[in-house]
Amino acid sequence: MLNLFGPGLRTGIDRRELLQIGSLAMGGVSLPGLMRQSVAAETSKGHGPGFGRAKNCIILYLSGANPQHDMYDPKPDTPPEIRGEFGTIATSTPTIRFGEHCQGAAKLMNRTALVRSMHHDHNDHARGSYQMFTGTRYAGSVPDANNMSRQDMPHLGSCVAKLAPGKGPMFPFVIVPHRMDVAGGRRVGQFAGMLGGKYDPMLTAGNPNDDNFRLDHLPLRPLEKPEAIRRRLTLVDQLNGQTEYLRDGNLAQSISQAQTKAVEVISSQKVRDAVDLSSVDPVERARYGRNLFGQSVMLGRRLLEAGSRLVQCNWQRTQGKNGFAWDTHWNNFSALKEELIPAQDKALYALVTDLEKTGQLDETLVVVAAEFGRSPKVTLKNGGREHWPDVYTVSFIGAGIKGGQVYGSSDKMGAYPADDPTTPADFVATIYHFLGIDPHQEAHDQQSRPFTLSKGKPISLEVG
C-alpha cells in the first residue's frame, strides 16, 4: 500500500504504486473516501420505543459462525449427538441457561436481549455475511460472493456513514482489524458497494495485540505535532504535479477537497489517544484478553469514544492453532473450550462492564452476531458441527434495551425457528432503528438510483 503520510516525503512514484492509488477504493479505503463525509442526517421522530437511543454501535462479528447449542441456546434434554459435550450454567436471569463455558455472557444476561430465531437460506460464509451486513439476499453465485464490487449493496455501516455520520472526529465506520477474506477473495457486503469509495470503512489493519500498536499508516502518532502532519500533507500536491492521472483524475480532486478534514482528524488528540494502545495500562489490556480479538474489541471501544458511529470487530482465522475461526467442522468442542469461547467471552464482558462503568452503555448498542449457526447434529467422525442458516442466535445489549429478555425461540432440537422467526433484514433494520435511522427510508447510490435501506422490520425488543 502506498503510504501518503510515510516517514519521509518522496519525490517519485513507481508504476506499481500508481496502480495501487487507482485501486485504493477497493483495497481498504482511500484517504478521500475516509475524509469526505456527509453532514449528519436529522433524526426522524415517531418510530417507536428505542428509536435513536444509541449514539453508536459496536458489532462483535464471530466469523465462521458460532454454535448456538454450545453457547446461547443449549438443548440439555436432547440426545448427546444434539446437545454435545458441554453442560449448562445459570445466568443472571433465572429462567435462562447458557453453555458452561460462557461465564462472562451468563453474568451479562440481565443486560442482554437474545434473539433465538434468526434464520435465512444461504449456507456459505460469504453470502450469509452479505445478508447480515446488508439485510439483502445475495443474488450471485458462491464464487462471485468472494469478489466484492461496486454493484454490491452497501454494508449498513456505510449507510450510517452516508446518512448520519455524527460529528467525529473519528471516521464514522471502522472495521477492526481486517476484512474477512478467504483464498485471496474479498467477500461481498463488507464495504460501501454501490454507494462509492468515500463511504467504505476505515480498516485499522495490523495486530492490536502488539505491545506498541498504533495506526502508523495514517499516521496517528501521539508524539508528533499537528504542524508536522500538516507539512506531510504537501505530498498530495507533489503527487498531483507528477502525473496526468493524479492531476486530472477524480482522485486528485477528492484528495484536494479532503485536506481540511484530514488535518482535523489526524490532529485530533482524542483520535491520537484512542489508537495508541502502547500507552494503555497493561492491566486494562489484560481484562480484554491479550489476543487479537480481545485487543480488537478494546480498540473498537476506544474508537467509539473518539467519535465513530459503527465499529465492527471481526474474529480472524489467524487467531488460534486451528486456524478456522468459528467454522468448527471438526474439533468443535476442544476448539470452543480452549480457543474460541474464552477469548470472545472475556472481551464481551470487559466491553460491556466498561461501558456500564463509564455511563456509556445506555447510548451504545453492543451486538454479537455471525453469518449463521451450526448444525444441531454433531458430525461424529470428526466431532464437528456444520453450517446451519436455518436457526441461530444473536445478542443485543445496551441502548436502553431491557435485559433478561428472549425474542423468538428455536424448536426442541435447535434446528428451526419455533416462533417469531426473524431475518437478517430484521437484524439490520433493528440496528438502524436504535441508531435513529428509519430503516425503510430511501437512499441513493453513486448514479442517484434509489434503494431502500432495509425491507425488514425492527425486532420488537423491550426498552427499559
C-alpha positions as CSV (number, residue, x, y, z in Angstrom):
1,M,0.0,0.0,0.0
2,L,1.2,3.5,-0.8
3,N,1.7,5.5,2.4
4,L,0.8,9.1,1.6
5,F,2.0,10.1,5.0
6,G,5.1,8.0,5.4
7,P,8.2,8.8,7.5
8,G,9.7,11.0,4.7
9,L,8.4,12.9,1.8
10,R,9.1,11.3,-1.6
11,T,9.6,13.0,-4.9
12,G,8.9,10.0,-7.1
13,I,6.3,7.3,-7.6
14,D,6.6,4.0,-9.4
15,R,4.1,2.3,-11.7
16,R,3.1,-0.3,-9.1
17,E,2.2,2.4,-6.5
18,L,0.3,4.4,-9.2
19,L,-1.8,1.4,-9.9
20,Q,-2.4,1.0,-6.1
21,I,-3.6,4.6,-5.9
22,G,-6.1,3.9,-8.6
23,S,-7.5,0.8,-6.7
24,L,-7.4,2.1,-3.2
25,A,-11.1,2.4,-3.0
26,M,-11.5,-1.4,-3.3
27,G,-8.5,-2.4,-1.2
28,G,-9.3,-0.7,2.1
29,V,-10.3,2.9,1.9
30,S,-8.7,5.8,0.0
31,L,-7.9,8.8,2.1
32,P,-10.5,10.9,0.4
33,G,-13.0,8.1,0.9
34,L,-12.4,8.3,4.6
35,M,-12.4,12.0,5.0
36,R,-15.3,13.3,2.8
37,Q,-18.4,12.5,4.8
38,S,-22.0,13.9,4.6
39,V,-23.4,16.1,7.3
40,A,-25.3,14.1,9.9
41,A,-28.9,13.5,8.9
42,E,-31.7,14.8,11.1
43,T,-33.1,12.2,13.4
44,S,-36.7,11.2,12.4
45,K,-39.4,11.1,15.0
46,G,-42.2,8.7,15.8
47,H,-40.6,5.3,15.1
48,G,-41.4,3.6,18.3
49,P,-39.6,2.6,21.5
50,G,-35.8,2.8,21.4
51,F,-35.6,4.8,18.2
52,G,-32.4,6.8,18.2
53,R,-31.3,5.7,21.7
54,A,-27.9,4.7,20.5
55,K,-25.2,7.2,19.6
56,N,-23.1,4.4,18.3
57,C,-22.9,0.7,17.8
58,I,-20.1,-2.0,18.1
59,I,-20.6,-5.3,16.4
60,L,-18.6,-8.3,17.6
61,Y,-18.7,-10.5,14.5
62,L,-17.8,-14.1,15.1
63,S,-16.7,-15.0,11.6
64,G,-17.2,-18.7,10.8
65,A,-20.4,-18.9,12.8
66,N,-20.6,-19.9,16.5
67,P,-22.7,-22.9,17.6
68,Q,-26.0,-21.9,19.3
69,H,-26.3,-25.3,21.0
70,D,-23.0,-24.9,22.8
71,M,-23.4,-21.3,23.8
72,Y,-26.6,-19.2,24.0
73,D,-29.3,-21.7,23.1
74,P,-28.4,-25.0,24.8
75,K,-30.7,-28.1,24.5
76,P,-29.8,-30.1,27.6
77,D,-32.7,-32.6,27.2
78,T,-31.8,-33.8,23.8
79,P,-29.7,-36.8,22.8
80,P,-25.9,-36.5,23.2
81,E,-25.4,-36.1,19.4
82,I,-27.5,-32.9,19.6
83,R,-26.7,-31.4,23.0
84,G,-23.0,-32.0,22.6
85,E,-20.3,-32.4,25.3
86,F,-20.9,-29.3,27.4
87,G,-23.2,-28.8,30.4
88,T,-25.1,-25.7,31.1
89,I,-24.8,-22.9,33.7
90,A,-27.3,-20.5,35.3
91,T,-27.3,-16.9,34.1
92,S,-28.1,-13.7,35.9
93,T,-31.7,-14.2,34.5
94,P,-33.0,-17.3,36.4
95,T,-35.1,-18.7,33.6
96,I,-32.2,-18.7,31.1
97,R,-29.2,-21.0,30.9
98,F,-26.1,-20.9,28.7
99,G,-23.4,-23.4,27.7
100,E,-21.0,-23.9,30.6
101,H,-18.1,-22.0,29.2
102,C,-20.0,-18.8,28.6
103,Q,-19.4,-17.5,32.1
104,G,-19.0,-13.8,31.3
105,A,-22.1,-13.7,29.0
106,A,-24.0,-15.5,31.7
107,K,-23.3,-12.7,34.1
108,L,-24.4,-10.2,31.5
109,M,-27.7,-11.9,30.7
110,N,-29.7,-9.4,32.9
111,R,-28.4,-6.7,30.5
112,T,-28.9,-8.8,27.3
113,A,-31.7,-9.4,24.8
114,L,-31.3,-12.7,23.0
115,V,-32.9,-13.3,19.6
116,R,-33.0,-17.1,19.2
117,S,-35.0,-17.3,15.9
118,M,-32.7,-15.8,13.3
119,H,-32.7,-17.6,10.0
120,H,-32.0,-17.4,6.3
121,D,-31.3,-19.7,3.4
122,H,-27.6,-19.1,2.4
123,N,-25.4,-22.0,3.5
124,D,-22.0,-20.4,2.7
125,H,-20.0,-17.8,4.7
126,A,-19.7,-15.1,2.1
127,R,-23.4,-14.9,1.1
128,G,-24.5,-15.4,4.7
129,S,-22.4,-12.5,5.8
130,Y,-23.7,-10.4,2.9
131,Q,-27.2,-10.8,4.3
132,M,-26.1,-9.9,7.8
133,F,-24.3,-6.8,6.7
134,T,-26.7,-5.5,4.1
135,G,-30.1,-7.1,5.0
136,T,-30.3,-8.3,1.4
137,R,-30.1,-11.7,-0.1
138,Y,-27.1,-12.1,-2.4
139,A,-28.3,-13.0,-5.9
140,G,-25.0,-14.1,-7.3
141,S,-23.1,-17.4,-7.2
142,V,-20.8,-18.7,-4.4
143,P,-17.6,-17.8,-6.4
144,D,-19.0,-14.3,-7.1
145,A,-19.6,-13.8,-3.4
146,N,-15.9,-13.7,-2.9
147,N,-15.3,-10.9,-5.3
148,M,-16.9,-7.7,-4.0
149,S,-17.7,-4.9,-6.4
150,R,-19.3,-1.5,-6.7
151,Q,-22.5,-3.3,-7.7
152,D,-23.0,-4.8,-4.2
153,M,-25.4,-3.5,-1.7
154,P,-23.7,-1.4,1.0
155,H,-22.8,-2.6,4.4
156,L,-25.1,-1.0,7.0
157,G,-22.1,0.9,8.4
158,S,-21.5,2.6,5.1
159,C,-25.2,3.7,5.0
160,V,-24.7,5.1,8.5
161,A,-21.5,6.9,7.3
162,K,-23.6,8.5,4.4
163,L,-26.8,9.3,6.2
164,A,-25.8,10.0,9.8
165,P,-22.0,10.0,10.3
166,G,-22.0,12.1,13.5
167,K,-19.6,14.9,14.3
168,G,-16.5,12.8,14.6
169,P,-13.6,13.4,14.8
170,M,-13.1,9.7,14.1
171,F,-14.2,8.1,10.9
172,P,-17.9,7.0,11.2
173,F,-17.4,3.4,10.1
174,V,-14.4,1.3,11.1
175,I,-13.6,-2.4,10.7
176,V,-11.1,-3.8,13.2
177,P,-8.6,-5.2,12.3
178,H,-9.1,-6.7,8.8
179,R,-11.6,-7.7,6.2
180,M,-12.8,-11.3,6.2
181,D,-11.1,-12.6,3.1
182,V,-10.5,-16.2,2.0
183,A,-8.1,-17.5,-0.6
184,G,-7.4,-14.0,-1.9
185,G,-11.1,-13.2,-2.4
186,R,-12.7,-10.1,-1.0
187,R,-16.1,-11.1,0.4
188,V,-19.1,-9.1,-0.7
189,G,-21.0,-6.8,1.6
190,Q,-18.1,-5.6,3.7
191,F,-17.7,-2.2,2.0
192,A,-19.9,0.6,0.6
193,G,-20.6,-1.2,-2.7
194,M,-22.7,1.0,-4.9
195,L,-22.5,4.0,-2.5
196,G,-18.9,4.5,-3.7
197,G,-15.5,4.5,-2.1
198,K,-15.9,7.5,0.1
199,Y,-18.3,5.5,2.4
200,D,-16.0,2.5,2.7
201,P,-14.9,1.6,6.2
202,M,-11.5,2.5,7.6
203,L,-9.5,-0.7,8.1
204,T,-7.2,-0.4,11.1
205,A,-5.1,-3.3,9.9
206,G,-2.1,-4.6,11.9
207,N,-2.4,-6.6,15.1
208,P,-3.9,-4.6,18.1
209,N,-2.4,-7.2,20.4
210,D,1.1,-5.9,19.6
211,D,2.6,-4.1,22.7
212,N,3.3,-0.9,20.6
213,F,0.3,-1.0,18.4
214,R,-0.7,2.4,16.8
215,L,-2.0,3.3,13.4
216,D,1.3,4.3,11.9
217,H,0.0,4.1,8.3
218,L,-2.4,7.0,8.7
219,P,-0.3,8.1,10.7
220,L,-1.8,8.9,14.1
221,R,1.4,9.2,16.1
222,P,0.9,10.6,19.6
223,L,4.3,12.2,19.8
224,E,4.1,14.1,16.5
225,K,2.8,17.7,16.4
226,P,-0.1,18.6,14.2
227,E,2.2,21.1,12.3
228,A,4.4,18.2,11.2
229,I,1.4,16.3,10.0
230,R,0.2,19.3,8.0
231,R,3.6,19.5,6.3
232,R,3.3,15.9,5.3
233,L,0.0,16.8,3.5
234,T,2.0,18.7,0.9
235,L,2.9,15.3,-0.5
236,V,-0.6,15.3,-2.1
237,D,0.4,18.4,-4.1
238,Q,3.7,16.7,-5.1
239,L,1.8,13.7,-6.4
240,N,-0.7,15.8,-8.2
241,G,2.1,17.6,-10.0
242,Q,3.9,14.5,-11.1
243,T,1.3,12.5,-13.1
244,E,-1.5,13.3,-15.5
245,Y,-3.5,10.6,-13.8
246,L,-3.5,12.3,-10.5
247,R,-3.6,15.9,-11.8
248,D,-6.7,15.4,-14.0
249,G,-8.5,12.5,-12.3
250,N,-11.3,12.5,-9.8
251,L,-8.9,11.1,-7.2
252,A,-6.9,14.3,-7.2
253,Q,-10.0,16.4,-6.8
254,S,-11.2,14.2,-3.9
255,I,-7.8,14.4,-2.1
256,S,-7.8,18.2,-2.5
257,Q,-11.3,18.6,-1.1
258,A,-10.4,16.2,1.8
259,Q,-7.2,18.0,3.0
260,T,-9.0,20.2,5.6
261,K,-10.8,17.2,7.1
262,A,-7.7,15.2,7.0
263,V,-5.9,17.7,9.2
264,E,-8.8,17.8,11.6
265,V,-8.9,14.1,12.1
266,I,-5.2,13.4,12.2
267,S,-4.6,16.4,14.5
268,S,-7.3,15.3,17.0
269,Q,-5.9,14.5,20.4
270,K,-8.9,12.3,21.0
271,V,-8.2,10.2,18.0
272,R,-4.4,10.1,18.7
273,D,-5.1,8.8,22.2
274,A,-7.7,6.3,21.1
275,V,-5.4,4.5,18.7
276,D,-2.2,4.4,20.8
277,L,-2.6,1.2,22.6
278,S,1.0,1.3,23.8
279,S,0.0,3.9,26.4
280,V,-2.8,1.8,27.8
281,D,-2.4,0.3,31.3
282,P,-1.4,-3.3,30.8
283,V,-4.0,-4.3,33.4
284,E,-6.7,-2.8,31.3
285,R,-5.5,-4.6,28.2
286,A,-5.3,-7.9,30.0
287,R,-9.0,-7.6,31.1
288,Y,-10.0,-7.8,27.4
289,G,-7.6,-10.7,26.8
290,R,-4.1,-10.4,25.3
291,N,-5.1,-11.9,21.9
292,L,-6.1,-10.5,18.6
293,F,-9.8,-10.4,19.2
294,G,-9.7,-9.1,22.7
295,Q,-7.5,-6.2,21.8
296,S,-9.6,-5.5,18.7
297,V,-12.6,-5.1,20.9
298,M,-10.8,-2.8,23.3
299,L,-9.6,-0.7,20.3
300,G,-13.2,-0.7,19.0
301,R,-14.5,0.7,22.2
302,R,-11.8,3.4,22.1
303,L,-12.7,4.3,18.5
304,L,-16.3,4.8,19.6
305,E,-15.2,7.2,22.2
306,A,-13.2,9.1,19.5
307,G,-16.4,9.6,17.5
308,S,-17.0,6.5,15.3
309,R,-20.7,5.6,14.9
310,L,-20.3,2.0,13.9
311,V,-17.3,-0.3,14.6
312,Q,-17.2,-3.9,13.6
313,C,-14.7,-6.2,15.3
314,N,-14.0,-9.3,13.1
315,W,-12.8,-12.5,14.5
316,Q,-9.9,-13.5,12.3
317,R,-9.0,-17.1,11.2
318,T,-5.4,-16.3,12.1
319,Q,-6.2,-16.5,15.8
320,G,-5.8,-19.9,17.4
321,K,-3.9,-23.0,16.5
322,N,-6.7,-24.5,14.4
323,G,-7.0,-21.5,12.1
324,F,-10.7,-22.0,11.2
325,A,-12.2,-19.2,13.3
326,W,-15.6,-20.4,14.4
327,D,-16.0,-22.6,11.4
328,T,-15.8,-25.8,13.6
329,H,-16.4,-28.6,11.1
330,W,-14.0,-30.6,13.2
331,N,-12.7,-30.4,16.8
332,N,-15.8,-28.3,17.7
333,F,-15.7,-28.9,21.5
334,S,-11.9,-28.7,22.1
335,A,-11.7,-25.5,19.9
336,L,-14.6,-23.9,21.7
337,K,-13.3,-24.8,25.2
338,E,-9.6,-23.8,24.6
339,E,-9.6,-21.1,22.0
340,L,-12.9,-19.6,21.0
341,I,-15.3,-19.1,23.8
342,P,-12.8,-17.9,26.5
343,A,-11.4,-15.2,24.3
344,Q,-14.8,-14.0,23.0
345,D,-16.5,-14.2,26.4
346,K,-13.7,-12.3,28.2
347,A,-13.7,-9.5,25.6
348,L,-17.5,-9.2,25.7
349,Y,-17.6,-9.0,29.4
350,A,-14.9,-6.4,29.6
351,L,-16.5,-4.3,26.9
352,V,-20.0,-4.2,28.5
353,T,-18.8,-3.7,32.0
354,D,-16.5,-0.8,30.9
355,L,-19.3,0.8,29.0
356,E,-21.6,0.4,32.0
357,K,-18.9,1.8,34.4
358,T,-18.5,5.0,32.3
359,G,-22.2,5.5,31.8
360,Q,-22.0,4.9,28.0
361,L,-23.9,1.6,27.8
362,D,-27.3,3.4,27.6
363,E,-26.1,5.1,24.4
364,T,-24.1,2.3,22.9
365,L,-25.6,-0.7,21.1
366,V,-23.5,-3.8,21.5
367,V,-24.2,-6.6,19.1
368,V,-22.9,-10.2,18.9
369,A,-23.6,-11.9,15.7
370,A,-22.4,-14.3,12.9
371,E,-23.4,-15.3,9.4
372,F,-25.4,-18.3,10.6
373,G,-25.4,-21.0,13.2
374,R,-24.2,-24.6,13.3
375,S,-25.9,-27.9,12.8
376,P,-27.9,-29.5,15.6
377,K,-26.3,-32.8,15.0
378,V,-22.6,-33.3,15.7
379,T,-20.7,-35.0,12.9
380,L,-19.4,-37.9,15.0
381,K,-16.4,-38.9,12.8
382,N,-14.7,-35.5,13.3
383,G,-16.5,-34.0,16.3
384,G,-17.7,-31.0,14.3
385,R,-20.8,-29.0,13.6
386,E,-21.7,-28.0,10.1
387,H,-23.1,-24.8,8.6
388,W,-26.7,-24.1,9.6
389,P,-28.5,-21.0,8.5
390,D,-31.9,-22.4,9.5
391,V,-31.8,-21.0,13.0
392,Y,-29.2,-19.2,15.2
393,T,-28.9,-16.7,17.9
394,V,-27.8,-13.0,18.0
395,S,-27.5,-10.7,21.1
396,F,-28.2,-7.1,21.7
397,I,-27.0,-5.2,24.8
398,G,-27.3,-1.5,25.7
399,A,-29.0,1.4,24.1
400,G,-31.8,1.2,26.7
401,I,-32.7,-2.4,25.8
402,K,-34.3,-4.2,28.7
403,G,-32.1,-7.1,29.8
404,G,-33.1,-10.6,30.6
405,Q,-35.4,-10.9,27.6
406,V,-35.5,-13.6,24.8
407,Y,-37.2,-12.9,21.5
408,G,-38.3,-15.9,19.5
409,S,-37.2,-19.4,20.1
410,S,-35.8,-22.5,18.3
411,D,-37.6,-25.8,18.2
412,K,-36.8,-28.7,20.5
413,M,-33.7,-29.8,18.6
414,G,-32.4,-26.2,17.9
415,A,-32.9,-26.8,14.2
416,Y,-35.6,-24.3,13.1
417,P,-37.5,-21.3,14.5
418,A,-40.4,-22.3,16.7
419,D,-41.9,-18.9,17.0
420,D,-41.3,-15.3,15.9
421,P,-38.8,-16.1,13.1
422,T,-36.5,-13.2,12.3
423,T,-34.3,-12.5,9.3
424,P,-31.1,-10.6,8.5
425,A,-33.3,-7.8,7.1
426,D,-34.9,-7.5,10.5
427,F,-31.5,-7.6,12.2
428,V,-30.2,-4.7,10.0
429,A,-33.4,-2.8,10.5
430,T,-33.0,-3.1,14.3
431,I,-29.6,-1.6,14.2
432,Y,-30.7,1.3,12.0
433,H,-33.7,1.8,14.4
434,F,-31.6,2.1,17.5
435,L,-29.2,4.5,15.7
436,G,-32.1,6.8,14.8
437,I,-32.2,6.0,11.1
438,D,-35.5,5.0,9.5
439,P,-34.7,1.5,8.1
440,H,-37.4,2.0,5.4
441,Q,-36.1,5.3,4.1
442,E,-34.8,5.7,0.6
443,A,-31.1,6.3,-0.1
444,H,-29.3,6.8,-3.4
445,D,-26.2,5.2,-5.0
446,Q,-23.5,6.9,-7.0
447,Q,-25.7,7.0,-10.0
448,S,-28.6,8.5,-8.0
449,R,-30.6,5.3,-8.2
450,P,-32.8,4.8,-5.2
451,F,-32.8,1.8,-2.8
452,T,-34.5,1.1,0.5
453,L,-32.1,0.6,3.4
454,S,-33.9,-2.5,4.7
455,K,-37.1,-4.4,3.8
456,G,-37.2,-5.9,7.2
457,K,-38.7,-4.5,10.4
458,P,-37.0,-3.7,13.7
459,I,-37.2,-6.6,16.1
460,S,-39.7,-5.8,18.9
461,L,-37.2,-5.7,21.8
462,E,-38.4,-4.2,25.1
463,V,-36.8,-1.0,26.1
464,G,-36.3,-0.1,29.7
